Amino acid sequence: MRIAAACLGAWFLPQWSNAAESWGGSLGATSDYLVRGISRSNHGAAVQADLHVAVDGGLIGGVFASSAQFDPGDHRNAELSAFVGFAWQAGSAWRTKILGSYYSYPWNDSGTQYNYAEFGFEAAYDDWLDIDVVYSPDAPRHIAHKGLVGVSAQSADITVRTPWHHRLAATGGVGYSHLGGPGGGYAYWSAGGIVNLGAWSISLSYVNTASEASALFYSAAAHDRWAATAIWRF
């Protein structure tokens, strides 16, 4: 779950249609690019875009890009990722997918040390409940006396949304993430709302993380943060 991040179209389960191939994408801007309660934009604004395709039979894939900045002393750089997976309808209300992604930061001051792979399973029920489980074999983590290293990481979270009322809905989410090594676990949560304006959506979320997140990510951990996001989908 990308709490209060610009959750662009690629991160939602595709709606099924009779078309053999369905293309889509989105452009967005967020006041803070937050992933599991951790800022990837140094608590600053980020612009983002994605392009994805779903083909008949369930195969899905695409690319995603965002501006990024891990540390205050780093130059602004970009996060580039590609993903491929499979989505299917599990009954009349459940939609599920498995996804493999790779994230790279080609212009980051630390070189390729932040690059990592991720594998996830997501299930959505009737468009109001979303369950997400993610595993990474080489997530970046800074460990004392070792510097930035790749460790195994797991996370799980649940997001809920109220029914739409005059194009408005409330959202909430809670999750837990664990990175390999001592003291590697922390909880995160959010609450907010979304305005649905057809192709446009605007959201505002309050995000917080447990104190353990600061020991792992220092100032990048969100504490009592508000984030606003605007997305245009096509």
Long-range contacts (C-beta under 8 A, 24 or more apart in sequence): 1-36, 1-130, 1-132, 1-157, 1-158, 1-159, 1-173, 1-175, 2-34, 2-35, 2-36, 3-34, 3-35, 3-36, 3-37, 3-157, 3-159, 3-173, 3-175, 3-188, 3-189, 3-190, 3-205, 3-207, 4-30, 4-32, 4-34, 4-190, 4-192, 4-203, 4-205, 4-206, 4-207, 4-222, 4-225, 4-227, 4-229, 5-30, 5-33, 5-34, 5-35, 5-227, 5-229, 6-30, 6-33, 6-46, 6-48, 6-66, 6-229, 6-231, 7-229, 7-231, 8-48, 8-49, 8-50, 8-64, 8-231, 8-233, 9-50, 9-52, 9-231, 9-233, 10-50, 10-51, 10-52, 10-62, 10-64, 10-83, 11-50, 13-87, 13-95, 13-96, 13-97, 13-122, 13-124, 14-52, 14-54, 14-60, 14-87, 16-89, 19-56, 20-55, 20-56, 21-53, 21-54, 21-55, 21-56, 22-53, 22-54, 22-55, 23-51, 23-52, 23-53, 24-51, 24-52, 24-53, 24-54, 24-233, 24-234, 25-49, 25-50, 25-51, 25-52, 25-62, 25-233, 25-234, 26-50, 26-231, 26-232, 26-233, 26-234, 27-231, 27-232, 27-234, 28-229, 28-230, 28-231, 28-232, 29-229, 29-230, 30-227, 30-228, 30-229, 30-230, 31-226, 31-227, 31-228, 31-229, 32-222, 32-225, 32-227, 33-66, 33-67, 33-68, 34-207, 34-222, 34-225, 34-227, 36-155, 36-157, 36-175, 36-177, 36-188, 37-175, 37-177, 37-186, 37-188, 37-189, 37-190, 37-207, 37-208, 37-209, 37-213, 37-221, 37-222, 38-209, 38-213, 38-217, 38-220, 38-221, 38-222, 39-220, 39-221, 39-222, 39-225, 40-66, 40-68, 40-69, 40-70, 40-79, 40-220, 41-66, 41-67, 41-68, 41-69, 42-69, 42-70, 42-71, 42-72, 42-74, 42-220, 43-219, 43-220, 43-222, 43-225, 44-69, 52-83, 54-87, 58-86, 58-87, 58-88, 59-84, 59-85, 59-86, 60-84, 60-85, 60-86, 60-87, 60-97, 60-99, 61-85, 68-105, 68-108, 70-105, 70-108, 70-110, 70-114, 70-220, 71-109, 72-219, 73-109, 74-108, 74-109, 74-110, 75-107, 75-109, 77-105, 77-106, 77-107, 77-108, 77-109, 78-105, 78-106, 78-107, 79-103, 79-104, 79-105, 80-104, 80-105, 80-106, 90-123, 93-125, 93-126, 94-123, 94-124, 94-125, 95-123, 95-124, 96-121, 96-122, 96-123, 96-124, 97-121, 97-122, 110-148, 113-140, 113-148, 114-140, 114-148, 115-140, 116-140, 116-150, 127-161, 128-160, 128-161, 128-162, 128-163, 129-158, 129-159, 129-160, 129-161, 130-158, 130-159, 130-160, 131-156, 131-157, 131-158, 132-156, 132-157, 132-158, 132-159, 132-175, 139-179, 141-179, 141-180, 141-181, 141-184, 141-216, 142-216, 143-181, 151-179, 151-180, 151-181, 151-184, 152-179, 152-180, 153-177, 153-178, 153-179, 153-180, 153-184, 154-178, 157-188, 161-194, 164-196, 167-195, 167-196, 167-197, 168-193, 168-194, 168-195, 168-196, 169-193, 169-194, 169-196, 171-203, 171-205, 179-216, 183-212, 183-215, 183-216, 184-216, 185-212, 186-210, 186-211, 186-212, 186-213, 186-216, 186-221, 187-212, 188-213, 188-222, 199-232, 199-233, 199-234, 200-230, 200-231, 200-232, 200-233, 201-230, 201-231, 201-233, 202-228, 202-229, 202-230, 202-231, 203-228, 203-229, 204-228, 204-229, 205-229
